[in-house]
Amino acid sequence: MFFRQFFDENTWTYSYLLADSESGEALLIDPVFEQAERDLHFLNELGLKLIYTVDTHVHADHITGSGVLREKTGCQIGVSVHAGILNADAALKDGDVLHIGRYDVQVLETPGHTHTCLSFVCDNRVFTGDALLIRGCGRTDFQQGDAEQLYASITNKLYTLPNQTLVYPGHDYKGMTVSSIAEEKTNNPRVSLGCKKFIHLMNNLNLPQPKRIHEAVPANMVCGCMD
């Protein structure tokens, strides 16, 4: 498995490239519109063929690069079936599997941050978007977010993965790049509160809205195809 983690410093967003080094088939998780040229250059440099881009949810803080990458590479775009994005190629649901060469990428529905949240499992890695962050989790106060649902997604689904599974989040604001299921079970301060206290905390964060929400959400409802 070929693997790379990319970072967009303007939005603190991680994107992840998975590829089968034998076939050259690749999948990119959470591409960022402004970083599309970087991603294309890297793919071309290594001779990789982009088969899929997938988004962990309909982002409110950045515009996806999926549309422009499809235009340039012919890849397919995968999003949650619950997002209702008509120009996506694949409406993904729990239990779906995407294939890149010899490798399977399993789809998990992990709603709560938004109702469209997905996580992706491949080998010993899980890509959790904003559902489970390193020592935290995504907020639950917009886009049909639900604190009780997020707690269930984390504890009943993500935490049932093997303890050694590496956790790669959609964002990190403290310079952390990777965690593990075992680490988060032990050290995640929000989830460790238990369900009732978790819900109370999440319902009382009183955070300002993301600066780009009114631009990003409409653009992401058409896979970032803004023309």
Protein Blocks (a to p, Z undefined) as FASTA:
>chain_A
ZZdddddfklopacdddddfknopacdehiafklmmmmmmmmmmnopacfbdcdfbdcfk
bccfklmmmmmnopacdddfklopakbmbdcdehiacdehjbccdddddehjbmmbccdd
ehjbccekjmbcghiacdfkeghiafklmmmmmmmmmmmpcfklccddfbdcehpabdcf
klmmmmmmklmnojmlmmmmmmmnopacdfklmmmmmmmmnnopaZZ
